[in-house]
Amino acid sequence: MAYIGSRPADKALQTSDIEDGAVTSAKLASGAVVNTPAFEATISASKTLTENDYTKIQFDTENFDTDGNYDHSTNYRFTPTTSGKYFFYVNCIFNAGGSGEYERARLALYKNGSLVYYQQEGSTSQTVNSQRRMHSIQKIITLNGSSDYVEAFAFFEHDAQGAGIIELVESGKNNVFGAYRILE
């Protein structure tokens, strides 16, 4: 339905009122639709993990941080100032080190200091039979926009011959932690 002149005040705009092609990327680029705050960070050097315990991953090199909400130098956490749902992702390469093999590895997300989600490969009764493996997790987490924060952790268990590390490969590009706000 087309309107000539001004739109009636009591009529809400409906999808059927918009002509195909009328909303262009230039109109969207004006800032009306944004999925920020957002960030992505990598590691600058391999990190040794504490065996059989969760170790915070120090993603210390920012690829981007749209609103300055990621602390890449002390707490290594994302504390957005806008409430909403956020899509988080973590990718890491685990290495048993030396000639060892790892038995179990986890990537985890913590919200406000508590575990909210993890992904595991392997078990205590089965060796994964590998020195190096890539792990990834993704999770949507709701944050309040004032005090909620999220951090990335790793858990590693290896055989007696190795020492667990998150390995720096290709200048850390394979080890990333990031998030962006989902439009609702």
C-alpha positions in Angstrom: 0.0 0.0 0.0 1.4 3.4 -1.0 0.9 6.6 0.9 0.9 10.0 -0.8 2.1 12.8 1.5 2.5 11.9 5.2 1.7 8.5 6.7 -1.3 8.2 9.1 -0.1 8.4 12.7 -2.1 5.3 13.7 -0.6 3.1 11.0 2.6 1.2 11.8 4.9 0.4 8.9 4.5 -3.1 7.7 6.9 -5.2 5.6 4.4 -5.3 2.8 4.5 -1.4 2.8 8.2 -1.4 1.7 8.9 -1.9 -2.0 11.5 -4.5 -3.0 14.9 -2.8 -3.1 13.8 0.3 -1.2 16.1 -0.4 1.8 19.7 -0.1 0.5 23.0 -0.9 2.2 23.7 2.8 2.3 20.6 3.4 4.4 21.6 0.6 6.7 25.2 1.8 6.9 24.0 5.0 8.5 24.2 3.3 11.9 20.6 2.4 12.2 21.4 -1.3 12.4 24.6 -2.3 14.3 25.7 -5.4 16.0 28.3 -3.8 18.3 30.0 -3.9 20.8 32.2 -6.5 19.2 35.8 -7.6 19.6 38.3 -10.3 18.5 41.6 -11.0 20.1 44.5 -13.5 19.5 47.4 -14.7 21.6 50.9 -13.3 21.0 52.8 -16.3 22.3 52.2 -20.0 23.2 50.6 -20.4 26.6 51.4 -23.3 29.0 48.3 -24.8 30.6 47.9 -26.1 34.2 47.1 -29.8 33.9 43.7 -31.0 35.1 42.5 -27.5 35.9 40.9 -24.6 34.0 43.4 -22.0 32.9 42.3 -18.5 31.7 43.6 -18.0 28.1 45.3 -14.6 27.8 44.2 -13.3 24.4 46.4 -10.3 24.5 46.4 -9.0 21.0 43.3 -7.2 19.7 42.3 -7.6 16.1 39.5 -5.1 16.7 37.5 -3.8 19.7 34.6 -1.5 18.5 33.8 0.0 21.8 36.9 -0.6 24.0 35.1 -3.3 26.0 37.7 -6.0 25.8 40.5 -5.9 28.4 43.6 -7.4 26.5 46.2 -6.5 29.1 45.1 -7.5 32.6 41.9 -9.4 33.0 41.5 -10.7 29.4 37.7 -10.4 29.5 34.8 -8.8 27.6 32.5 -6.5 29.5 30.1 -4.8 27.1 28.3 -1.6 28.0 25.3 -2.5 25.9 22.9 -5.2 27.2 21.7 -8.0 24.9 22.5 -11.4 23.5 26.1 -11.9 22.3 27.5 -14.6 20.0 30.9 -15.8 21.4 33.5 -17.9 19.7 36.8 -19.4 20.7 39.3 -21.3 18.5 42.5 -22.8 19.9 45.2 -25.3 18.9 46.1 -27.6 21.8 49.5 -29.3 21.8 50.6 -32.0 24.3 54.2 -30.8 24.0 57.3 -33.0 23.8 56.5 -36.5 22.7 53.3 -36.7 24.8 49.7 -37.1 23.7 46.7 -35.5 25.2 43.8 -37.4 26.7 41.3 -34.7 27.2 40.9 -31.0 26.2 38.2 -28.5 26.8 37.5 -24.9 25.7 35.2 -23.1 28.1 33.4 -19.8 28.5 33.0 -18.3 32.0 30.4 -15.6 32.8 31.1 -13.5 35.9 33.6 -16.1 37.1 31.4 -19.2 36.7 31.5 -21.8 34.0 28.6 -21.5 31.6 29.6 -23.7 28.7 32.4 -26.0 27.5 33.2 -28.3 24.7 35.4 -31.4 25.3 37.3 -33.8 23.2 38.6 -37.1 24.6 38.0 -38.7 28.0 40.0 -39.9 30.9 39.7 -43.5 29.7 40.7 -42.8 26.1 43.8 -41.2 24.6 43.0 -38.9 21.7 46.3 -40.1 20.1 47.4 -36.7 18.9 49.9 -34.1 19.9 48.1 -31.2 18.2 44.4 -30.6 17.8 42.2 -27.6 16.9 39.2 -27.0 19.1 36.3 -24.5 18.6 33.3 -23.5 20.6 30.4 -21.1 20.0 27.7 -19.9 22.4 25.1 -17.2 22.7 25.2 -15.5 26.2 22.9 -12.8 27.5 24.7 -9.9 29.2 23.3 -7.0 31.2 25.5 -4.2 29.7 26.9 -3.0 33.0 28.7 -5.6 35.1 28.5 -9.0 33.2 31.7 -10.2 31.7 32.9 -13.3 29.8 36.3 -15.0 29.7 37.8 -17.9 27.8 39.4 -20.8 29.6 41.1 -24.1 28.6 41.3 -27.4 30.4 44.0 -30.0 29.4 44.9 -33.5 30.5 47.9 -35.3 29.0 49.8 -38.5 29.4 53.0 -38.5 31.5 55.3 -37.6 28.6 54.0 -34.1 27.7 53.2 -30.6 28.9 50.0 -29.0 27.7 50.2 -25.7 25.8 48.0 -23.6 23.6 50.3 -23.3 20.7 51.1 -20.2 18.7 50.6 -21.1 15.1 50.7 -18.6 12.2 51.2 -15.6 14.6 48.2 -16.6 16.7 45.7 -16.3 13.9 44.4 -19.8 14.7 43.9 -19.0 18.4 41.0 -16.4 18.6 38.4 -15.2 21.1 35.7 -12.9 20.0 32.1 -11.8 20.3 29.5 -9.5 18.8 26.0 -8.4 19.8 23.1 -10.2 18.1 20.3 -7.9 16.8 17.0 -8.8 18.3 
